[in-house]
Amino acid sequence: MDRTERARPRASAAVLGAWLALALALARAGVVLALELAHHGHARLAGLRLASVAVPTVAWAVGIALVAVLARALLDGRRGARPLVVLGLLAASFLFFAGRLQDERSLRIGTETALGWGANLAAAGVGLVLALGLARVPLGGRHGGRALVLPLALLALAPPVLRATFRGLGPTMAVRAVEVDLLAGGWEVLAARPDAAPGPGILAPSREYRAEGAARPALVLPPPARLRRTLEPFEGRRWLAGELGLDHAGRAELAERFPGHALELEVRVDGARVSGARLALDGKPIWVRLTEPVVLRGGAVLELATRLVDADGAEVVPDVALRVGLGGLALERRERLARAQATRERPSLVLVVLDTLRADRTSAYGYARPTTPHLAALAARGTLFEEVHSTASWTWPSTASILTGLYPGEHGVEDAASSFLAESLDTLPEALQRAGFTTAAWSGSPLIVPDKGFGQGFELFDASREGRLRRSDLIVPAALEWLGSLRGERFFLYLHLMEPHAPFVPLREGRRLFAADVPADYDPTRVLAHNWDLMAKGWASDGRRQTEAVVPPEEQRWISDLYDGCVWSADHWLGRVLARLEELGLTEETLVAVTSDHGEELFEHGLVTHSNTVHRELVRVPLVLAGPGVPPGARVAAPLSSVALAPTLARLLGTSLSGVEPLDLFAPDPTRPTLFSTRQGWWNGHAQQPLYGLRRGSEVLHFAPEAAPWGASERPGPGEVRVYDLARDPDEQRDLAAEDPARARALRAELERLLGAMRARTQPSGAVDPGTLERLRGLGYVGEEE
């Protein structure tokens, strides 16, 4: 031992182990907090997640430290021992920090993104520092005392302190709701560029999909611009919502042309400056908040002005129009409401949307394979609706309908160019929040996210910030922990689970039960490629199907079996949710609703995946309700639309949605037709076709207003219809339009009348931003050439 080592303070093995355990636990706690904040940015939920895993975290930290210190003591002095101790502790600590020692995938650092790789490198670095520190500290000290008590006390007290701190949400909650949308109409232009008039548009500060720079509807104000608006009279106070942003297109070139320059926003009320915002051209691509809150009263005169300034603050008139503006510009009502308490007479709500689940592949609806035992058990104690139609054959428009009780033609969410749910609409979570519900959502879909307006009314919304599909093992555990943190509050939990969505990757047990014959090396992403291959090569020039020439029958069966395994996997997670409600004693005071946003085509009509058509396998979805106020063991056979779900749930829970027809699933009108649509349609060899469907009784009409005949080059064409009779043709294989033209004309006239009435109520507009296209491309909705 050299003089330097002899002079170094010695530590007892117990003291060294205690401090090492504390360091390991703190590092892992930091990882858990960072993961949670990266997912949703909600500090209280991150603390709750940390509290829920505190005990196993401390236990693992103590175990690793104990083994490491014992190994260090036993091997001390032996040649080559220290490198072994360093490598061993480095490996164990890295696996611990990265979450690989725990089964729960939602607590692991991922490797799918650059941020994940960076986090793994950071975890390895921390582990290396701890390992080298352990190797260099000499053992043999006799002291312990306070040096031992402090780390052990912190390790022992951390779990109960965290549980006490983060259990419960407080008696009141902050509620924000848009009262007036200020993006379009009512503005007087006081100053504007001659080459770029102010007006509504879409701005995306970042091309990448992330919350701070995601695309938003905005009032575009190319500087120098000044607008004025006199507000309508209203009672009370309203807050001005809006954030300043610069579109990413050409931003780098602007920063080079105008070095040191910045964009400034000025907000005036009744002539006096009250707030503003500043955005550097070479700064981060984010939305910038107003420097001061702006409180407005009815009849006030609001002015907005933008300008470009140089490094000295002098105004500069740029020679090009800059796409800058205010995103989310609106007047908001803000207040604090008391949280309601749940009883059997005043139940809570869990709404589970199982993405891409077709009704006829569930055992609850008679499928021969036992794919959905938990859904079937839920139906046995509740009501199953046999013929529910989603409003669209893909996620954005249909989910918007589930939450608003409106058809796509009414809420305006129909395609990539109109993918923002307007904040002026009333939604089910907003209605429930007004009634005192504590609201939270977990979404595995990269389309159902707050930046597209789907966070309205949710106090907490956990969604992907990377634009990636997330399976349920990444989101359900945290939602179940949130349920356990409540203290009798009346709650609304929304879960959007992605298991049945392509690529079909079932849980291990689901694959064993339903897809054991599928080769282990089969690539599940092939189904997305087949979608485009079938459109290009799956049909002869005269319209005859040639599916088998593109996808062999055996592979079609593999895809179908994998889908069944994914349906079982979705039902597995539903079972976890139901078991958690039972464990917490919440079953008797919780209304549970389970449905899907749309189905999935599995080669029945020559294509695969969804959004391409409006056939039955795509628009008939399961719907089961169970809990207080729901008849047990009942079945409703009448054809219904998912637009009736939100108003029905609101009624059962003692509230209502404004601006929505009060439809009731339990009192269906047999004469009322159901409607469904897609603007991503495929018809006669042409993609991106708007398609509309109507069901009346057993009659079904498909209408393609811009369709051209097979082989025709003109787009748009004169339009076509197809007619099916479900009583004789439940699989929609025989088109009756040519042999019964009178029925086809009558159904088309009725559909066009209903669509016209909808269009009179809303005129959606917008633009496609690159981030939105990238998300749609990743999910298979648009091809690479788009």
C-alpha positions in Angstrom: 0.0 0.0 0.0 1.6 3.3 -1.0 1.7 6.5 1.1 -1.2 8.2 -0.7 -3.5 5.3 -0.1 -2.5 5.0 3.6 -3.3 8.7 4.0 -6.7 8.3 2.4 -9.6 8.1 5.0 -10.7 4.6 5.5 -14.4 3.5 5.6 -16.0 0.5 7.2 -17.8 -1.9 4.8 -21.1 -1.0 6.4 -20.7 2.8 5.9 -19.4 2.3 2.4 -22.4 0.0 1.6 -24.9 2.4 3.1 -23.7 5.4 1.1 -23.4 3.4 -2.1 -27.0 2.2 -1.7 -28.1 5.8 -1.2 -26.2 6.9 -4.3 -27.7 4.1 -6.3 -31.3 4.8 -5.1 -31.0 8.5 -5.8 -29.6 7.9 -9.3 -32.4 5.5 -10.1 -35.0 8.0 -8.7 -33.6 10.6 -11.0 -34.0 8.3 -13.9 -37.7 7.5 -13.0 -38.5 11.2 -12.6 -36.8 12.1 -15.9 -38.7 9.3 -17.8 -42.0 10.5 -16.4 -41.5 14.2 -17.1 -40.3 13.3 -20.6 -43.6 11.5 -21.2 -46.1 14.0 -19.9 -44.4 16.9 -18.0 -46.7 16.5 -15.0 -44.6 16.9 -11.9 -47.1 15.5 -9.5 -47.7 12.3 -11.6 -43.9 11.9 -11.8 -43.7 12.1 -8.0 -46.6 9.6 -7.7 -44.8 7.1 -10.0 -41.6 7.5 -8.0 -43.5 6.9 -4.7 -45.0 3.7 -6.2 -41.6 2.2 -7.0 -39.7 3.5 -4.0 -39.7 0.3 -2.0 -38.4 -2.0 -4.8 -35.9 0.8 -5.8 -34.5 0.9 -2.3 -34.4 -2.9 -2.0 -32.5 -3.3 -5.3 -30.1 -0.5 -4.4 -29.4 -2.0 -1.0 -28.9 -5.5 -2.5 -26.5 -4.3 -5.2 -24.5 -2.2 -2.7 -24.3 -5.1 -0.3 -23.0 -7.6 -2.9 -20.6 -5.0 -4.3 -19.1 -4.1 -0.9 -18.9 -7.8 0.1 -17.1 -8.6 -3.1 -14.8 -5.6 -2.5 -14.0 -6.8 1.0 -13.5 -10.5 0.1 -11.3 -9.7 -2.9 -9.4 -6.8 -1.4 -5.6 -7.1 -1.9 -5.8 -9.9 -4.5 -4.2 -9.2 -7.9 -6.7 -8.3 -10.6 -9.6 -8.1 -8.1 -10.4 -4.4 -8.3 -11.1 -4.4 -12.1 -13.5 -7.3 -11.5 -15.3 -5.3 -8.8 -15.4 -2.2 -11.0 -16.9 -4.2 -14.0 -19.4 -6.0 -11.8 -20.7 -2.9 -10.1 -20.7 -1.0 -13.4 -22.9 -3.8 -15.1 -25.2 -4.1 -12.1 -25.7 -0.3 -11.6 -26.3 0.2 -15.3 -28.9 -2.5 -15.5 -30.5 -1.0 -12.3 -30.5 2.6 -13.6 -31.8 1.6 -17.0 -34.6 -0.4 -15.4 -33.6 -3.7 -16.9 -33.8 -5.4 -13.5 -37.6 -4.7 -13.4 -40.2 -6.4 -15.5 -42.2 -3.3 -16.1 -41.2 -1.8 -19.4 -42.6 1.6 -18.7 -39.8 2.1 -16.1 -37.0 1.3 -18.5 -34.8 3.7 -20.5 -35.6 3.0 -24.2 -33.3 2.7 -27.1 -35.7 3.7 -29.9 -34.6 7.4 -29.9 -31.5 9.5 -29.7 -32.7 10.7 -26.3 -32.9 7.1 -25.1 -29.4 6.3 -26.2 -28.1 9.5 -24.5 -29.9 8.5 -21.3 -28.3 5.0 -21.5 -24.9 6.6 -21.9 -25.5 8.8 -18.9 -26.6 5.8 -16.8 -23.4 4.0 -17.8 -21.3 7.1 -16.9 -22.9 7.4 -13.4 -22.4 3.6 -12.9 -18.7 4.0 -13.9 -18.2 6.8 -11.4 -19.7 4.8 -8.6 -17.7 1.7 -9.5 -14.4 3.6 -9.6 -15.3 5.3 -6.3 -16.0 1.9 -4.6 -12.7 0.5 -5.9 -10.6 3.4 -4.6 -12.0 3.8 -1.1 -9.8 1.8 1.4 -11.7 -0.5 3.7 -10.9 -1.1 7.4 -12.2 2.0 9.2 -13.7 1.5 12.6 -16.0 4.5 12.6 -19.7 4.2 11.8 -22.1 6.2 14.0 -23.7 9.1 12.3 -21.9 8.3 9.0 -23.9 5.1 8.9 -27.2 6.4 10.4 -27.8 9.2 7.9 -27.9 7.1 4.7 -29.8 4.3 6.3 -32.4 6.8 7.7 -32.8 8.4 4.3 -33.3 5.0 2.6 -35.8 3.9 5.2 -37.8 7.1 5.3 -38.0 7.8 1.5 -40.8 5.4 0.6 -43.3 6.4 3.3 -42.5 10.1 2.9 -43.0 9.9 -0.9 -46.3 8.0 -0.5 -47.6 10.6 2.0 -46.5 13.5 -0.2 -48.0 12.3 -3.5 -51.1 10.5 -2.4 -54.2 12.7 -3.1 -54.6 15.6 -5.4 -55.9 18.4 -3.1 -59.6 19.4 -2.7 -59.7 21.7 -5.7 -58.5 21.7 -9.3 -57.7 24.3 -11.9 -60.1 24.3 -14.9 -59.5 26.0 -18.2 -62.0 26.1 -21.0 -62.0 28.1 -24.3 -65.0 30.5 -24.5 -64.2 32.3 -27.7 -61.9 31.2 -30.6 -60.0 34.3 -31.8 -58.2 32.6 -34.7 -60.6 33.7 -37.5 -63.1 36.5 -38.1 -63.8 39.7 -36.4 -60.3 41.3 -36.8 -59.7 44.8 -38.3 -56.4 45.0 -40.1 -54.6 48.3 -39.1 -51.3 47.5 -40.7 -50.1 44.6 -42.9 -47.5 43.7 -45.5 -48.8 44.1 -49.1 -47.5 40.6 -49.9 -48.8 38.7 -46.9 -52.1 39.4 -45.3 -52.7 38.3 -41.7 -55.1 35.4 -41.2 -55.6 31.9 -39.8 -53.1 29.2 -40.7 -51.0 26.4 -39.3 -47.6 27.1 -37.7 -45.0 24.5 -36.7 -41.9 25.9 -34.9 -40.2 22.5 -35.2 -40.3 19.9 -37.9 -39.9 17.3 -35.2 -42.9 16.2 -33.3 -42.6 17.5 -29.7 -44.9 19.4 -27.4 -43.0 22.6 -27.3 -42.7 23.0 -31.1 -45.6 21.0 -32.4 -47.9 22.4 -35.2 -50.9 24.4 -34.0 -53.6 26.5 -35.6 -52.5 30.1 -35.4 -53.3 33.7 -36.3 -50.5 34.4 -38.7 -49.1 38.0 -38.4 -46.2 38.5 -40.8 -44.4 41.6 -39.4 -45.0 44.4 -39.5 -48.6 43.8 -38.7 -51.2 45.2 -36.4 -54.8 44.0 -35.8 -57.7 45.2 -33.7 -60.8 43.5 -32.4 -63.6 44.7 -30.2 -64.8 41.9 -28.0 -68.4 40.9 -27.6 -70.0 41.7 -24.2 -69.7 38.9 -21.7 -70.0 38.5 -17.9 -67.0 38.2 -15.7 -63.4 37.9 -16.7 -61.6 36.0 -19.5 -57.9 35.3 -20.0 -56.1 35.7 -23.3 -54.5 32.4 -24.4 -51.9 32.3 -27.1 -48.2 31.7 -27.7 -45.8 33.3 -30.2 -44.2 31.0 -32.8 -42.2 31.1 -36.0 -42.7 28.4 -38.6 -39.6 26.2 -39.0 -39.7 26.5 -42.8 -36.7 28.7 -43.8 -35.8 29.5 -40.2 -32.1 28.7 -40.5 -31.8 31.0 -43.6 -33.6 33.8 -41.7 -31.2 33.5 -38.8 -28.3 33.9 -41.2 -29.9 36.9 -43.0 -30.9 38.6 -39.8 -28.2 37.8 -37.2 -29.1 38.8 -33.7 -32.6 39.8 -34.7 -35.8 38.9 -32.8 -39.5 38.9 -33.3 -41.6 40.9 -30.9 -45.3 40.7 -30.1 -47.2 43.5 -28.5 -50.6 43.1 -26.8 -52.7 46.2 -26.1 -56.0 46.4 -24.3 -58.1 49.7 -24.7 -55.0 51.4 -26.1 -52.6 50.4 -23.2 -49.8 47.9 -23.6 -50.4 45.0 -21.2 -48.2 42.2 -22.4 -46.0 40.8 -25.1 -43.5 38.1 -26.2 -40.1 37.9 -27.7 -38.7 35.2 -29.9 -35.0 35.2 -31.2 -34.6 34.0 -34.8 -31.6 31.9 -33.8 -33.3 30.6 -30.6 -35.0 27.3 -29.8 -37.9 26.3 -32.1 -40.6 26.5 -29.5 -43.8 28.4 -28.7 -43.2 31.4 -26.4 -45.7 32.4 -23.8 -46.9 35.9 -23.1 -44.7 37.8 -20.6 -47.7 38.8 -18.5 -51.2 37.3 -18.2 -53.9 39.3 -20.0 -57.3 39.6 -18.3 -60.1 40.9 -20.4 -63.7 42.0 -19.9 -66.6 42.1 -22.3 -66.4 45.0 -24.8 -62.7 45.6 -24.5 -60.6 46.6 -27.5 -57.8 44.1 -28.1 -54.8 44.9 -30.4 -52.0 42.6 -31.5 -48.9 43.7 -33.3 -45.7 42.0 -34.5 -42.4 43.5 -35.6 -38.9 42.4 -36.3 -36.1 44.2 -34.3 -32.3 44.1 -34.5 -29.9 43.6 -31.7 -30.3 47.2 -30.6 -34.1 47.0 -30.5 -34.6 49.1 -33.6 -37.5 47.9 -35.8 -36.5 46.4 -39.2 -38.9 45.8 -42.1 -37.9 42.5 -43.6 -37.9 42.1 -47.4 -39.6 38.7 -47.1 -42.7 37.7 -45.3 -42.0 35.8 -42.0 -44.6 33.1 -41.0 -45.0 34.2 -37.4 -48.1 34.2 -35.4 -50.1 33.3 -32.2 -50.9 29.7 -31.8 -54.1 28.7 -29.8 -55.4 32.3 -29.7 -58.6 32.3 -27.7 -60.4 33.7 -24.7 -60.4 31.3 -21.8 -62.5 30.8 -18.7 -60.2 29.9 -15.7 -61.4 28.9 -12.3 -60.9 26.5 -9.5 -63.5 23.8 -8.8 -64.0 21.5 -5.9 -63.3 17.8 -6.6 -66.5 15.7 -6.4 -66.6 12.6 -4.3 -67.7 9.3 -5.8 -70.6 7.1 -4.6 -72.7 4.4 -6.3 -75.3 7.1 -7.0 -72.5 9.4 -8.3 -70.2 7.0 -10.1 -66.8 7.6 -11.8 -66.0 6.6 -15.4 -63.3 4.5 -17.1 -63.4 4.7 -20.9 -61.2 2.3 -22.7 -60.7 2.7 -26.5 -59.0 -0.4 -27.9 -57.6 1.0 -31.2 -58.3 -1.0 -34.4 -60.5 -3.6 -32.8 -63.2 -5.0 -35.1 -66.3 -6.4 -33.3 -66.4 -9.8 -35.1 -62.9 -10.8 -33.9 -64.0 -10.7 -30.2 -65.4 -13.7 -28.4 -67.8 -11.3 -26.7 -69.4 -10.9 -30.1 -69.4 -14.6 -31.0 -66.0 -15.1 -32.5 -65.0 -18.8 -32.2 -61.5 -18.1 -30.8 -61.4 -16.9 -27.1 -59.8 -13.6 -27.9 -61.6 -11.4 -25.3 -62.6 -13.2 -22.1 -62.4 -10.1 -20.0 -64.6 -8.1 -22.4 -67.1 -11.0 -22.4 -67.1 -11.0 -18.6 -67.7 -7.3 -18.6 -70.6 -7.7 -21.0 -72.2 -10.4 -18.7 -72.5 -7.8 -16.0 -73.5 -4.9 -18.3 -74.9 -4.2 -21.7 -73.5 -5.2 -25.1 -74.4 -3.1 -28.2 -74.4 -5.4 -31.2 -74.4 -3.0 -34.1 -72.3 0.1 -33.3 -70.7 1.9 -36.1 -67.7 4.2 -35.7 -68.0 7.5 -37.5 -64.8 6.8 -39.6 -62.5 4.0 -40.5 -59.4 5.6 -38.9 -58.4 7.2 -35.7 -58.4 10.9 -35.8 -62.0 11.5 -36.9 -63.5 8.6 -35.1 -61.9 9.3 -31.7 -62.9 13.0 -32.0 -66.5 11.7 -32.4 -66.2 9.5 -29.3 -65.1 12.5 -27.2 -67.5 15.1 -28.7 -70.7 13.2 -29.8 -70.3 14.8 -33.2 -69.8 13.4 -36.7 -66.5 14.3 -38.5 -68.4 16.7 -40.7 -69.4 18.6 -37.5 -66.3 18.5 -35.4 -64.0 19.1 -38.5 -61.3 16.5 -37.8 -61.2 14.6 -41.1 -57.7 14.4 -42.5 -54.1 15.6 -42.2 -55.2 19.1 -43.3 -57.9 19.3 -40.6 -56.5 17.3 -37.8 -57.0 19.7 -34.9 -59.9 19.3 -32.6 -61.3 22.8 -32.1 -61.0 24.0 -28.6 -64.3 25.8 -28.9 -66.1 22.5 -29.0 -67.4 20.9 -25.8 -66.0 17.5 -25.0 -66.9 14.7 -22.7 -63.9 15.3 -20.4 -64.8 19.0 -20.2 -68.4 18.3 -19.3 -67.2 15.9 -16.6 -64.6 18.3 -15.3 -67.3 20.9 -14.9 -69.2 18.4 -12.7 -66.1 18.0 -10.4 -64.6 14.9 -12.0 -60.8 14.5 -11.6 -59.8 13.7 -15.2 -56.7 11.9 -16.6 -55.8 10.2 -19.9 -53.1 7.8 -21.1 -52.8 7.5 -24.9 -50.6 5.0 -26.8 -51.6 6.6 -30.1 -49.3 9.2 -31.5 -52.4 10.8 -33.1 -54.4 11.2 -29.9 -52.3 13.8 -28.2 -52.9 17.2 -26.6 -51.2 19.2 -29.3 -54.0 18.1 -31.6 -56.6 19.4 -29.2 -57.4 16.0 -27.6 -56.2 17.2 -24.2 -59.2 19.4 -23.6 -60.8 18.9 -20.2 -58.0 16.5 -18.9 -56.1 17.6 -15.9 -53.4 15.2 -16.9 -52.7 13.7 -20.3 -49.8 11.2 -20.8 -49.0 10.9 -24.5 -46.1 10.2 -26.7 -43.8 13.2 -27.4 -41.8 11.4 -30.0 -44.7 10.7 -32.4 -44.4 6.9 -31.8 -46.9 4.2 -31.1 -46.7 3.0 -27.5 -47.9 -0.4 -26.4 -49.9 -0.8 -23.2 -47.0 -2.0 -21.1 -45.6 1.5 -21.3 -48.8 3.3 -20.2 -51.2 1.1 -18.3 -49.1 0.6 -15.1 -48.8 4.3 -14.5 -52.6 4.8 -15.0 -53.3 2.0 -12.5 -51.0 3.7 -10.0 -52.9 7.0 -10.5 -56.1 5.2 -9.7 -54.5 4.0 -6.4 -53.5 7.6 -5.5 -57.1 8.9 -5.4 -58.9 9.4 -2.1 -62.5 8.8 -3.1 -62.6 11.5 -5.8 -65.0 11.1 -8.6 -62.8 10.4 -11.7 -62.7 10.0 -15.4 -59.9 7.8 -16.7 -59.5 7.6 -20.5 -57.2 4.9 -21.9 -56.4 4.6 -25.6 -54.6 1.3 -26.0 -52.9 0.2 -29.2 -52.4 -3.6 -29.2 -54.6 -4.5 -32.2 -52.9 -1.8 -34.4 -50.3 -2.8 -37.0 -47.6 -3.9 -36.8 -49.1 -6.9 -35.0 -46.9 -7.7 -32.1 -48.9 -9.7 -29.5 -47.8 -10.5 -26.0 -45.8 -13.7 -25.7 -48.8 -15.6 -24.3 -51.1 -14.1 -27.0 -48.7 -15.3 -29.7 -48.6 -18.8 -28.2 -52.4 -19.1 -28.0 -53.3 -17.7 -31.4 -50.2 -17.4 -33.7 -47.9 -20.3 -32.7 -47.6 -21.4 -36.3 -46.2 -18.0 -37.5 -42.5 -18.3 -38.1 -40.4 -16.7 -35.3 -38.5 -14.5 -37.9 -41.7 -13.2 -39.6 -41.5 -9.4 -39.8 -44.8 -8.0 -38.5 -44.2 -4.6 -40.2 -44.8 -6.4 -43.6 -48.5 -5.8 -43.2 -47.9 -2.0 -43.6 -46.0 -2.6 -46.8 -48.7 -5.0 -48.1 -51.2 -2.2 -47.7 -49.5 -0.2 -50.4 -48.5 -3.3 -52.5 -52.1 -4.4 -52.7 -53.2 -1.0 -53.9 -50.6 -1.0 -56.6 -50.6 -4.6 -57.7 -53.6 -6.4 -56.0 -56.1 -5.6 -58.7 -56.4 -6.3 -62.4 -57.1 -3.4 -64.8 -60.7 -4.4 -65.0 -61.2 -4.4 -61.2 -60.8 -8.1 -60.5 -59.0 -9.0 -57.2 -55.6 -10.7 -57.4 -54.8 -10.6 -53.7 -53.0 -14.0 -53.6 -50.5 -12.8 -56.2 -49.3 -10.1 -53.7 -49.8 -11.8 -50.4 -49.8 -15.6 -50.4 -52.7 -17.3 -48.5 -50.4 -18.7 -45.9 -49.1 -15.2 -45.1 -52.6 -13.9 -45.0 -53.3 -16.5 -42.3 -50.2 -15.5 -40.4 -51.3 -11.9 -40.4 -54.8 -12.9 -39.3 -53.5 -15.0 -36.5 -51.1 -12.3 -35.2 -54.1 -9.9 -35.2 -56.0 -12.3 -33.0 -53.1 -12.5 -30.7 -53.0 -8.7 -30.5 -56.8 -8.7 -29.7 -56.1 -11.1 -26.9 -53.3 -8.8 -25.7 -55.6 -5.8 -25.6 -58.1 -7.8 -23.6 -55.3 -8.8 -21.2 -54.7 -5.1 -20.4 -58.4 -4.5 -20.1 -58.4 -7.3 -17.6 -55.6 -5.6 -15.7 -57.7 -2.4 -15.5 -60.8 -4.2 -14.3 -58.8 -6.2 -11.7 -57.3 -2.9 -10.4 -60.8 -1.4 -9.9 -61.8 -4.5 -8.0 -58.7 -4.4 -5.9 -59.3 -0.8 -4.9 -63.0 -1.5 -4.2 -64.1 0.8 -7.0 -66.1 -1.7 -9.2 -69.5 -0.9 -7.8 -69.1 2.9 -8.1 -67.4 3.0 -11.5 -69.1 3.0 -14.9 -66.9 1.2 -17.4 -67.2 1.7 -21.2 -65.1 -0.3 -23.7 -65.1 0.4 -27.4 -62.9 0.9 -30.4 -62.2 3.8 -32.8 -62.5 1.5 -35.9 -61.8 -2.0 -37.1 -59.3 -3.6 -39.4 -59.5 -5.1 -42.9 -57.8 -8.5 -43.2 -58.1 -9.1 -47.0 -61.9 -9.4 -47.0 -62.2 -6.8 -49.8 -58.7 -7.1 -51.3 -56.9 -4.7 -48.9 -55.4 -4.7 -45.4 -55.1 -2.3 -42.4 -57.7 0.5 -42.3 -58.8 3.9 -43.5 -59.0 2.7 -47.1 -62.7 1.8 -47.2 -65.9 2.0 -45.1 -66.7 -1.7 -45.2 -68.3 -3.4 -42.3 -65.0 -4.9 -40.9 -63.7 -1.3 -40.6 -66.7 0.5 -39.1 -68.5 -2.1 -36.9 -66.9 -1.8 -33.5 -67.5 -3.3 -30.1 -69.2 -1.3 -27.3 -69.8 -2.6 -23.8 -71.1 -0.6 -20.8 -71.2 -1.9 -17.3 -71.7 -0.3 -13.9 -74.2 1.9 -12.1 -77.2 2.7 -14.2 -76.5 0.0 -16.9 -78.9 -2.9 -17.3 -76.9 -6.2 -16.5 -76.8 -9.0 -19.1 -78.6 -6.9 -21.7 -78.0 -6.7 -25.5 -79.1 -3.9 -27.8 -79.5 -5.0 -31.5 -80.4 -1.7 -33.2 -77.9 -0.1 -35.5 -76.2 2.8 -33.6 -73.4 5.3 -34.1 -70.5 6.0 -31.8 -71.7 9.7 -31.7 -74.3 8.5 -29.1 -71.6 7.4 -26.7 -70.5 10.7 -25.2 -74.1 12.1 -24.6 -75.1 8.8 -23.1 -72.2 8.7 -20.7 -72.8 12.3 -19.8 -76.4 11.6 -19.0 -75.6 8.5 -16.9 -73.1 10.6 -14.9 -75.5 13.6 -14.4 -74.2 16.1 -16.8 -74.5 17.0 -20.5 -72.5 18.4 -23.5 -73.4 21.7 -25.0 -74.1 21.9 -28.7 -74.6 18.2 -29.0 -77.8 16.3 -29.8 -78.7 14.3 -26.7 -78.7 10.8 -28.3 -79.2 7.8 -26.0 -77.8 4.4 -26.7 -80.5 2.8 -24.5 -83.3 4.5 -26.5 -82.3 4.1 -30.1 -84.4 5.4 -32.9 -84.8 2.6 -35.5 -85.5 5.0 -38.3 -82.3 7.0 -37.7 -79.5 6.2 -40.2 -75.9 5.9 -39.1 -73.1 7.6 -41.0 -69.4 6.8 -41.4 -66.6 8.1 -43.7 -63.0 8.4 -44.5 -61.0 11.0 -46.5 -58.1 8.5 -46.8 -60.2 6.2 -49.1 -59.3 3.9 -52.0 -61.8 3.3 -54.8 -61.3 1.8 -58.3 -57.5 2.1 -58.1 -57.4 5.7 -56.8 -56.1 6.6 -53.3 -56.9 9.6 -51.1 -60.6 9.5 -52.1 -63.3 10.9 -49.8 -65.8 8.1 -49.1 -69.1 8.3 -47.2 -71.3 5.5 -45.9 -74.9 5.3 -44.6 -76.7 2.4 -43.0 -80.5 2.4 -42.7 -81.9 -0.8 -41.4 -80.2 -3.6 -43.3 -79.4 -1.3 -46.2 -75.8 0.1 -46.6 -74.7 2.7 -49.1 -71.1 3.6 -50.0 -70.6 6.8 -51.9 -67.4 8.1 -53.5 -68.3 11.6 -54.8 -65.0 12.0 -56.8 -64.6 8.4 -58.0 -63.7 7.5 -61.6 -64.4 4.1 -63.2 -61.6 1.5 -63.3 -58.9 2.5 -65.8 -60.1 6.1 -66.1 -57.4 8.8 -65.6 -59.6 11.7 -64.7 -59.6 12.8 -61.1 -62.0 13.7 -59.8 -64.4 11.6 -61.6 -68.2 11.7 -61.8 -68.7 9.7 -58.5 -70.0 6.2 -57.8 -72.2 4.4 -55.3 -72.3 0.8 -54.1 -75.3 -0.7 -52.3 -75.4 -3.8 -50.0 -78.1 -5.6 -48.1 -76.8 -7.0 -44.8 -79.9 -9.3 -44.4 -78.8 -11.3 -47.4 -75.1 -10.3 -47.7 -73.6 -9.7 -44.2 -70.1 -9.6 -45.5 -70.8 -6.9 -48.1 -69.6 -8.8 -51.1 -72.4 -8.2 -53.6 -73.0 -4.7 -54.9 -76.7 -4.1 -55.7 -76.4 -0.6 -57.2 -76.8 -1.7 -60.8 -79.7 -4.0 -60.3 -81.6 -1.7 -58.0 -80.9 1.9 -59.1 -84.0 3.3 -57.5 -82.8 2.2 -54.1 -79.3 3.5 -54.8 -80.7 6.9 -55.8 -82.9 7.1 -52.7 -80.1 6.2 -50.3 -77.7 8.6 -52.0 -80.2 11.5 -51.8 -80.6 10.8 -48.1 -76.9 10.7 -47.5 -76.2 13.9 -49.4 -79.0 15.7 -47.5 -77.4 14.7 -44.2 -73.9 15.6 -45.3 -75.2 19.0 -46.5 -76.8 19.7 -43.1 -73.5 19.0 -41.4 -71.4 21.1 -43.8 -73.7 24.0 -43.0 -72.7 23.7 -39.4 -68.9 23.6 -39.8 -66.4 24.4 -42.5 -63.1 22.9 -41.4 -59.9 24.3 -42.9 -56.2 24.0 -42.3 -52.9 22.8 -43.8 -50.6 19.8 -43.6 -47.5 20.3 -41.5 -44.4 17.9 -41.9 -44.8 16.6 -38.4 -48.3 15.5 -39.0 -47.4 13.8 -42.3 -44.5 12.0 -40.6 -46.8 10.6 -37.9 -49.4 9.4 -40.6 -46.6 7.9 -42.6 -45.3 6.0 -39.6 -48.7 4.5 -39.0 -49.3 3.5 -42.6 -51.9 6.2 -43.5 -49.8 7.8 -46.2 -47.2 6.4 -48.5 -43.6 7.4 -48.9 -44.3 9.4 -52.0 -46.8 11.6 -50.3 
